[in-house]
Amino acid sequence: MKKIVLILAMSLAIVSCKNEKEVKEVDVQEVKDEIAYASFGMEINDADALSSDRMMEHYKGLKAGDTINAKMTGKINEVCSKKGCWMTLDMGNDKEVMVRFKDYGFFMPLNAEGEVVVNGKAFVEETSVDELRHYAEDAGKSEEEIAAITEPKFEYKFLADGVLLKQ
């Protein structure tokens, strides 16, 4: 009788170990399905990031001088070709957001492309002709394109303290 109980106990232990192993394999698979990001600046996550459309709703309610804390997603249009010190994000409907990095504390790779999550402060601002020409020069625009900039531009801007670049 003791042998039967011992055999049953050992069988139960083997079955429960096997079940535990299967659960661990499922957990590992779930981790593999998570999105991989390269992180720049302050450590952030992608939780609660607003879509481009939702963020544009917030931008439309801002006046020059207003600032809001925000986390949003966007697709990179362009990165500063000299040192990666700014980028523009496509917000849809021919709208774009100029993103700079807090205190020049970090830069984006010059060849960065794809989806990003940015965290920081959103605001609107009128950008001077000189600054627009500087950005055009950084972007490698031609002399003719730079000279064609003759008026200031009302822009959506973002000062990022952290960025996640989707891998």
Disulfide bonds with the S-S distance in Angstrom:
none
